[in-house]
């Protein structure tokens, strides 16, 4: 992996350079000249993918993947040139749309023109193969598989251009990879650990963060705020909880809260790899992978998302993976522990599932302080009680 010797020596982006597919006034085409082009409306996930590609978060991708990369990712967890990559970032459309679209296409979202796609290839989606290999199931009850099967049957490939970075609902925390790298450099962090979450923050997360902060200079708290399934806690509630916790219990000069605008695919181990590789592009040197990372239901083993990294060498990954076991509060140890550090049987442990937490919040109940800080619990309770 890259050697970190000083504050300026951030890890090299995957592929060697940070991709930038952002429209530049005076250098690129004039958008007004493109009004005659055919248009394609993007859904939430495709729009998120467009941003992730164009800002370099998905470096080395320059656009939606072609057929050779698509099949190589599915079968080998690599692009066709051998670069590690585990999720096919595709732009699926219907047969009718595929016939209608060619050359340069305007991309729209919510009725607004957001960018362009230069179509270089059209190819059939192998939905069953993709479900089986990427999601490890063909069960349509899996949200990722359901979304896959609902998509069009033809994938469009080609480089993209994004007109403007959509700062979304959290503009103050919405930073591109280049902007996060600038903050890391300005703070002089020689090593940075990134933490991915789509759930409300709790004491187990805090434990992982602070153990990691004993090893590195800075923490990039990087919550995913793109599209998630309907029963996940809304992003605005989660963000208020993160800000509350960081403001009371973390060293301000060693933490950075910045949103990760990707959409969730719930692909478990496969998604964990992309989450790590993209954080390398953001400038992180370390990435935390805990229990059932990016999982859903019981489709993946507890630590499958850690074991998948053995498919790559440390040099290929370019980011160090910090693997943590399940952590929880022990009533006899009187602190956060893991199976590695606690000798007491399960009935001594306080463990609340995400489902149980949501049930308590909907009922207006208070979460125990052993599970989450009181200030955070109040944010979550209020968020769930709003109309």
Helices and strands as residue ranges (DSSP letters): G 31-34, E 39-41, H 44-54, E 63-64, H 67-76, E 91-93, H 95-100, E 104-109, E 112-118, E 121-124, H 127-130, I 131-135, H 143-150, E 154-162, G 171-173, H 177-187, E 192-197, H 203-213, E 218-223, H 235-249, G 252-254, E 255-257, H 269-281, E 286-289, H 304-307, G 308-311, H 314-317, E 320-323, E 327-330, E 335-338, G 346-348, E 349-350, H 354-362, H 374-385
